[in-house]
Amino acid sequence: MRIVIVEDEPKTKEGLIKMINKFTDYEICGIASDGLEGIKRIKELKPDLIISDIQMPRMDGLTMLGQLEQEGISYYALILTGYSSFDYARTALHLGVVDYVLKPVDIENFISVLRKTEAKILKEKSEKINPAQLIWSLLTCEPDRKEQFIHQLSEQLGVNDRTEITLFLVKPDSLDQETAGEMTHCMKDKLNSLGVMNFHVIQLSFSYGILVMIVDTEKDKFLKKMFSIHILPCLNEIGSCYCSYATIWGLAGLENAIANLKSLLSYTFVYGSEVVLDQQMVEQLEFDQIRYPEDLENRIRKEIMNGNYEKALRTSDKFKKLIIESKGRPELIREYTARFSSGIYNMAKEYDTQSEPLLIFHYFINNMIESKTKDDLILNYEKIVNTILSGTDTEMDVDNSIVLKVINYIRDNYSKDITLSEAADLVGVTPEYLSKLFNQKININFVVFLRNFRISIAKRMILSGKYQIQEVAEQVGFKDPKYFSKVFKSVCGISPSEYRRIV
């Protein structure tokens, strides 16, 4: 606990300092001799507790506290008073004064009051923390503090180990915090309109999503169906998202439950994004054995080598039906599709020197690997195949080439200042036309693409453990580390330092 002492009598001041240093581990972070100096120290140091005399020159203690309150500065205070001012002191307890100590100060009594005051402060502060903050603290704190946060959360929500709690985890596909905020607002409105009681909608980090917690649901067995019919379709109108569901008894298993909900979301690839996933659905899944089609890769390589792109397109379609549309394990389908696409790209680059290299190739491959649904995977696969194996004389291919050149420019120069106007000049079009092309070709505008590209590089650098946050900011094109942290948090939902701790 950090303390500022405001006292004009040197002997009393010295005595307080000695007692605190000798009998406690509290930190005396500031000392003042009157109320005016006290206000300055308190604003500057933001202590946990103010210990102040009442009667002092220039400005007395209660006037000081009153002024702090008028300025909207919250505080906890312990006042010192003599017997002659005892009644006066008692009337001032509404000023944020949690207790008082009579002069002359008795050591045993003073230390006892300090301990009780600390307990009051901790209790009041814990009660001010909302469930969202407590859950986030539970997910990110050291192991020895988890039980404390579970206890605080249980007290706030009024639950015990016999209380059933229903959980939904909604993961927006968009990186934008605005989309997550709109979805959060939508869920609150829908749950209210459906008459659901005791619910909490909590935005976690981007890597988790939005947690919906409904307390005391033992008698309501239709919450999953309600969410599927009335809420999930509305969320998908705002933006693509994925949802999982579970129930727990009490909060002791909350952290594990959230982790399991997150892992369930990977099976969206099988069931699609319009389904609320649960553990039973996953356990019922049976996957077919699939093997990488070496014969199709060899065939398409020969067709590309011979310049027979029409046959190559038919072979690529056979791969889609055999692998992507199969009932194989999602991770294998994604891996084989990325591998097959790489083979097409490398062969086309080697044998068709007239066509322009696919500069956006790595962007599409990354999207394949991270595809949440088969539709997403097919979309990115067909973009690669059609860009490589289609003719290059059409207006569409000219537009593709423009976008690809700009993306390649961003990839090579993301650490520098890049503007839409500069990028447009590079490819000889207007900024308005380039912005329109980005939206048409990759469903995202130029500014958001540039921002997300830089943040994706930053995330990899942070996870490597080799760079300080300031170094990361500079290397991905942000001169101001504070602004970088703000942008990073707007995209990912957490700060760069928090991302380093939890991912």
C-alpha positions in Angstrom: 0.0 0.0 0.0 1.4 3.4 -1.0 0.8 6.3 1.5 1.1 10.1 1.4 1.4 11.7 4.8 0.1 15.3 5.2 1.2 16.6 8.6 2.6 20.0 9.7 4.0 18.9 13.1 7.6 17.6 12.6 7.6 15.3 15.6 4.3 13.7 14.7 5.4 13.4 11.1 8.7 11.7 12.1 6.8 9.4 14.5 4.4 8.2 11.8 7.2 7.5 9.3 9.1 5.5 11.9 6.1 3.4 12.9 5.1 2.6 9.3 8.7 1.7 8.3 9.3 -0.4 11.4 6.0 -2.3 11.7 4.7 -2.6 8.1 5.9 -3.1 4.6 3.9 -0.1 3.3 5.6 2.5 1.1 5.6 6.2 2.1 5.6 7.6 -1.4 5.1 11.3 -0.4 5.1 13.8 2.4 3.5 17.2 2.7 3.2 19.9 5.4 -0.2 21.4 4.6 -3.3 20.9 2.5 -2.1 22.9 -0.5 1.1 20.9 -0.8 -0.9 17.7 0.0 -3.1 18.3 -3.1 -0.1 18.6 -5.3 1.5 15.4 -4.0 -1.7 13.4 -4.1 -2.4 14.4 -7.8 1.2 13.6 -8.7 1.6 10.3 -6.8 -1.9 8.8 -6.8 -1.4 7.0 -3.4 -3.6 4.2 -2.1 -4.1 6.0 1.2 -3.8 9.6 2.5 -2.9 10.1 6.2 -3.7 13.7 7.1 -3.9 15.9 10.1 -7.1 18.1 10.3 -5.6 21.4 11.6 -2.8 22.7 9.5 -1.7 26.2 8.2 -2.7 27.5 4.8 -5.2 24.7 4.2 -6.5 22.2 6.7 -6.9 18.5 6.0 -10.7 18.4 5.6 -10.6 21.4 3.1 -8.0 19.5 1.2 -10.1 16.4 1.0 -13.1 18.4 0.0 -11.3 20.0 -2.8 -10.0 16.7 -4.1 -13.6 15.4 -4.1 -14.8 18.5 -6.0 -12.2 17.9 -8.6 -13.4 14.3 -9.0 -10.2 12.7 -7.6 -11.1 9.5 -5.8 -9.1 8.6 -2.6 -9.0 6.8 0.7 -8.0 8.8 3.7 -7.2 8.3 7.4 -7.3 11.4 9.5 -5.4 12.4 12.7 -7.3 14.3 15.3 -7.0 15.4 18.9 -9.8 14.9 21.5 -10.9 18.5 21.0 -11.7 17.9 17.3 -13.1 14.4 17.8 -16.7 15.2 17.0 -15.7 17.4 14.1 -13.7 14.5 12.7 -16.6 12.0 13.0 -18.8 14.3 10.8 -16.2 14.2 8.1 -16.2 10.5 7.4 -18.4 11.0 4.3 -15.4 12.7 2.6 -13.8 9.4 1.7 -12.3 9.1 5.2 -12.3 5.4 6.1 -11.2 5.9 9.8 -9.5 8.2 12.2 -6.6 8.0 14.8 -6.5 10.1 18.0 -3.5 12.1 19.0 -1.1 11.4 20.6 -0.7 8.4 18.4 -0.6 5.0 20.1 1.6 2.6 18.2 -0.5 -0.5 18.6 -3.7 1.3 17.9 -2.3 3.1 14.8 -0.9 -0.1 13.2 -4.2 -1.9 13.9 -6.2 0.9 12.2 -3.8 0.8 9.3 -4.3 -2.9 8.8 -8.1 -2.6 9.0 -8.0 0.4 6.6 -6.0 -1.7 4.1 -8.6 -4.5 4.3 -11.4 -2.0 3.7 -9.6 -0.5 0.7 -8.9 -4.0 -0.8 -12.5 -5.1 -0.3 -14.0 -1.9 -1.9 -11.6 -2.1 -4.8 -12.4 -5.7 -5.5 -16.1 -4.9 -5.4 -15.6 -2.2 -8.1 -14.0 -4.7 -10.5 -16.6 -5.9 -12.9 -17.0 -9.5 -14.1 -15.3 -8.8 -17.4 -12.2 -7.5 -15.6 -12.2 -10.4 -13.2 -12.4 -13.0 -16.0 -9.6 -11.3 -17.9 -7.5 -11.3 -14.7 -8.3 -15.0 -14.3 -7.0 -15.8 -17.8 -3.9 -13.7 -17.5 -2.8 -13.8 -13.9 -0.1 -16.0 -12.2 -1.4 -19.5 -11.1 -1.2 -18.6 -7.3 -3.8 -15.8 -7.8 -6.4 -17.7 -9.8 -8.3 -18.9 -6.7 -8.6 -15.4 -5.5 -10.2 -14.2 -8.7 -12.6 -17.2 -8.9 -13.7 -16.4 -5.3 -14.2 -12.7 -6.1 -16.2 -13.6 -9.3 -18.3 -16.1 -7.4 -19.2 -13.5 -4.8 -20.1 -10.9 -7.4 -22.3 -13.2 -9.4 -23.7 -14.9 -6.3 -22.9 -18.5 -7.5 -21.5 -21.6 -5.8 -20.5 -25.0 -7.0 -24.2 -26.1 -7.2 -25.0 -23.3 -9.7 -25.3 -24.2 -13.3 -23.8 -21.6 -15.7 -24.3 -21.6 -19.5 -21.5 -20.3 -21.6 -21.3 -19.2 -25.3 -18.1 -18.2 -27.0 -18.5 -16.1 -30.1 -15.5 -15.5 -32.3 -15.8 -12.7 -34.9 -13.9 -13.4 -38.1 -13.0 -9.7 -38.5 -10.0 -8.2 -36.7 -11.8 -4.9 -36.2 -12.8 -4.1 -32.6 -15.8 -2.1 -34.0 -17.3 -5.4 -35.3 -16.8 -7.1 -31.9 -18.4 -4.1 -30.2 -21.4 -4.2 -32.5 -21.8 -7.9 -31.9 -21.6 -7.4 -28.2 -24.3 -4.7 -28.3 -26.5 -6.9 -30.5 -26.3 -9.9 -28.1 -27.1 -7.7 -25.1 -30.2 -6.3 -26.9 -31.4 -9.8 -28.0 -30.9 -11.4 -24.7 -32.9 -8.6 -23.0 -35.7 -8.8 -25.6 -35.9 -12.6 -25.1 -36.3 -12.2 -21.3 -33.0 -13.9 -20.4 -32.0 -13.0 -16.8 -28.6 -12.9 -15.1 -26.4 -12.7 -18.2 -23.1 -11.1 -18.9 -21.6 -10.4 -22.3 -17.9 -9.9 -22.1 -15.4 -8.9 -24.8 -12.1 -10.8 -24.3 -9.1 -10.5 -26.5 -9.3 -11.1 -30.3 -7.7 -14.6 -29.8 -10.7 -15.6 -27.6 -13.7 -13.6 -28.8 -16.8 -12.6 -26.9 -18.0 -14.6 -23.9 -21.6 -14.9 -23.0 -22.2 -16.1 -19.4 -25.8 -16.9 -18.2 -26.0 -17.7 -14.5 -28.4 -20.2 -12.9 -29.7 -22.0 -16.0 -30.4 -25.5 -14.6 -34.1 -25.3 -15.4 -33.7 -23.7 -18.9 -32.7 -26.4 -21.4 -33.4 -24.5 -24.5 -30.7 -21.8 -24.4 -28.6 -23.3 -27.1 -31.6 -23.6 -29.4 -32.6 -20.0 -28.6 -29.1 -18.8 -29.4 -29.0 -20.7 -32.7 -32.4 -19.4 -33.9 -32.6 -15.9 -32.5 -29.0 -14.6 -32.0 -26.5 -16.2 -34.2 -28.2 -15.3 -37.5 -28.3 -11.6 -36.4 -24.6 -11.8 -35.6 -23.8 -13.2 -39.0 -25.6 -10.2 -40.5 -23.0 -7.9 -38.8 -20.1 -10.1 -39.9 -18.9 -13.6 -40.2 -18.5 -15.3 -36.8 -18.3 -18.7 -35.1 -19.9 -19.9 -31.9 -19.5 -22.7 -29.3 -21.5 -23.7 -26.2 -21.0 -25.5 -22.9 -22.4 -25.6 -19.3 -20.4 -25.7 -16.1 -21.3 -26.1 -12.4 -19.8 -23.2 -10.4 -16.8 -21.2 -11.5 -13.9 -23.4 -10.5 -13.7 -24.8 -14.0 -14.3 -21.5 -15.9 -10.8 -21.1 -17.3 -10.7 -24.7 -18.7 -14.2 -24.3 -20.0 -13.2 -21.1 -22.0 -10.2 -23.0 -23.4 -12.4 -25.9 -24.5 -14.9 -23.5 -26.1 -12.0 -21.9 -28.0 -10.8 -25.3 -29.3 -14.4 -26.3 -30.3 -14.4 -23.4 -32.8 -11.9 -25.2 -35.0 -14.7 -27.6 -35.9 -16.6 -24.8 -37.6 -14.7 -26.1 -40.7 -16.9 -29.2 -40.6 -20.3 -27.9 -39.4 -20.2 -24.4 -40.9 -20.6 -21.0 -39.3 -24.4 -21.1 -38.8 -24.2 -23.8 -36.1 -23.6 -23.5 -32.4 -20.9 -26.1 -31.6 -20.7 -28.2 -28.5 -18.6 -31.1 -27.2 -21.2 -33.8 -28.0 -21.2 -32.7 -31.7 -17.4 -33.0 -31.9 -17.3 -36.4 -30.2 -19.8 -37.7 -32.8 -17.6 -36.8 -35.7 -16.0 -39.5 -37.8 -13.4 -38.5 -40.4 -12.4 -40.3 -43.6 -8.9 -41.2 -44.2 -7.4 -39.0 -47.0 -4.0 -39.1 -48.7 -2.3 -36.4 -50.6 -3.0 -36.9 -54.3 0.5 -37.1 -55.8 -1.0 -38.3 -59.1 -3.1 -35.1 -59.4 -0.1 -32.9 -58.6 2.0 -34.7 -61.2 -0.8 -34.4 -63.8 -1.3 -30.7 -63.3 2.4 -30.0 -63.4 2.6 -31.7 -66.8 -0.5 -29.7 -68.0 1.1 -26.4 -66.9 4.4 -27.4 -68.5 2.6 -28.1 -71.8 0.7 -24.8 -71.5 -2.6 -26.7 -71.4 -4.3 -24.5 -68.8 -7.8 -25.7 -69.7 -7.0 -29.2 -68.7 -5.1 -27.9 -65.6 -8.3 -26.1 -64.5 -10.2 -29.4 -64.8 -7.5 -31.1 -62.7 -7.7 -28.5 -60.1 -11.4 -29.0 -59.9 -10.9 -32.7 -59.3 -8.6 -31.9 -56.4 -11.3 -29.6 -54.9 -13.8 -32.4 -55.1 -11.4 -35.1 -53.9 -9.8 -33.3 -51.0 -11.5 -30.0 -50.0 -15.0 -31.4 -50.2 -14.1 -34.6 -48.5 -14.8 -35.7 -44.9 -11.2 -35.7 -44.0 -9.7 -34.0 -40.9 -9.8 -30.2 -41.3 -6.1 -29.8 -40.6 -5.2 -32.3 -43.4 -7.5 -30.7 -45.9 -6.0 -27.3 -45.2 -2.4 -28.7 -45.3 -3.0 -30.6 -48.6 -4.7 -27.6 -50.3 -1.8 -25.3 -49.4 0.7 -27.9 -50.7 -1.2 -28.4 -53.9 -1.6 -24.7 -54.5 2.2 -24.2 -53.9 2.9 -26.8 -56.5 0.7 -25.0 -59.1 2.3 -21.7 -58.3 5.9 -23.0 -58.5 5.3 -24.8 -61.8 3.5 -21.8 -63.4 6.3 -19.5 -62.4 8.9 -21.9 -63.8 7.3 -22.7 -67.1 5.4 -19.6 -68.0 7.9 -16.7 -68.0 5.4 -14.4 -69.8 2.9 -14.3 -67.0 3.4 -12.1 -63.9 4.3 -13.9 -60.7 1.5 -14.2 -58.1 2.6 -11.5 -55.7 -0.3 -12.1 -53.4 0.4 -15.9 -53.2 1.6 -15.9 -49.6 -1.4 -13.9 -48.5 -3.8 -16.5 -50.0 -1.8 -19.4 -48.6 -1.9 -17.8 -45.1 -5.7 -17.4 -45.5 -5.9 -21.1 -46.5 -4.1 -22.3 -43.4 -6.3 -20.1 -41.2 -9.6 -20.9 -43.0 -12.4 -21.4 -40.5 -14.8 -22.9 -43.0 -14.6 -24.9 -46.2 -16.2 -22.0 -48.1 -13.3 -19.8 -47.0 -10.8 -22.4 -48.1 -12.4 -22.9 -51.5 -12.6 -19.1 -52.1 -8.8 -18.7 -51.5 -8.0 -21.9 -53.4 -10.0 -20.7 -56.5 -8.4 -17.2 -56.3 -4.9 -18.8 -56.6 -5.9 -21.3 -59.3 -7.9 -18.8 -61.4 -5.2 -16.1 -61.2 -2.4 -18.5 -62.3 -4.3 -20.6 -64.9 -6.6 -18.0 -66.5 -5.6 -15.8 -69.4 -3.9 -12.5 -68.7 -5.5 -10.3 -71.4 -8.8 -9.5 -69.7 -9.6 -6.3 -67.8 -10.1 -8.5 -64.7 -6.5 -9.6 -64.9 -5.3 -6.1 -65.3 -7.1 -5.2 -62.1 -5.7 -8.2 -60.3 -2.2 -7.2 -61.4 -2.7 -3.7 -60.0 -3.8 -5.1 -56.6 -1.0 -7.6 -56.6 1.7 -5.0 -57.3 0.4 -2.8 -54.4 0.4 -5.8 -52.0 3.9 -6.7 -53.0 4.9 -3.0 -52.4 3.4 -3.1 -49.0 5.1 -6.4 -48.2 8.5 -4.9 -49.1 8.0 -1.5 -47.5 5.7 -1.9 -44.5 8.3 -0.4 -42.2 8.1 2.9 -44.1 5.4 5.5 -44.4 2.9 4.3 -47.0 -0.1 6.2 -48.2 -3.0 5.3 -50.5 -1.9 8.2 -52.8 1.7 6.9 -53.1 0.5 3.3 -53.8 -1.9 4.6 -56.5 0.9 6.6 -58.1 3.0 3.4 -58.2 0.4 1.6 -60.4 -0.8 4.7 -62.3 -4.4 4.9 -61.0 -6.3 7.3 -58.8 -6.5 6.7 -55.0 -10.3 6.3 -55.3 -9.9 3.6 -58.0 -7.3 1.7 -56.0 -9.4 1.8 -52.9 -12.4 0.4 -54.9 -10.2 -2.4 -56.4 -9.0 -3.5 -52.9 -12.6 -3.8 -51.8 -13.5 -5.8 -54.9 -10.6 -8.1 -55.1 -9.8 -9.0 -51.4 -12.9 -7.7 -49.6 -10.9 -5.2 -47.5 -10.0 -1.6 -48.0 -6.4 -0.4 -48.5 -5.9 1.3 -45.0 -7.3 -1.7 -43.1 -5.1 -4.1 -45.2 -2.0 -2.1 -44.5 -2.8 -1.9 -40.8 -3.6 -5.6 -40.4 -0.5 -6.6 -42.4 1.7 -4.5 -40.1 0.0 -5.9 -37.0 0.4 -9.5 -38.3 4.2 -8.9 -38.7 4.3 -7.3 -35.2 2.6 -10.4 -33.7 5.2 -12.7 -35.1 8.0 -10.5 -33.9 6.5 -10.2 -30.4 6.1 -14.0 -30.1 9.7 -14.6 -31.2 10.8 -13.0 -27.9 13.7 -11.3 -29.6 12.4 -7.7 -29.6 11.2 -5.0 -27.2 7.8 -3.5 -27.9 9.4 -0.2 -29.1 11.6 -2.1 -31.5 8.6 -3.9 -32.9 6.7 -0.6 -33.4 9.6 0.9 -35.3 10.2 -2.1 -37.6 6.5 -2.3 -38.6 6.2 1.4 -39.5 5.1 3.1 -36.3 7.2 6.0 -35.1 5.2 6.4 -31.8 5.2 3.3 -29.6 2.1 4.6 -27.8 0.2 4.9 -31.0 1.4 1.4 -32.0 0.0 0.0 -28.8 -3.3 1.8 -29.4 -3.6 0.4 -32.9 -2.5 -3.1 -31.8 -5.2 -3.1 -29.1 -7.8 -1.9 -31.5 -7.1 -4.8 -33.8 -6.3 -7.6 -31.3 -8.3 -6.4 -28.2 -5.3 -6.5 -26.0 -2.0 -4.6 -25.7 1.3 -5.9 -27.1 2.6 -6.7 -23.7 -0.6 -8.6 -22.8 -0.3 -10.5 -26.1 3.2 -11.6 -25.2 2.0 -13.0 -21.9 -1.0 -15.0 -23.0 -0.4 -16.3 -26.5 
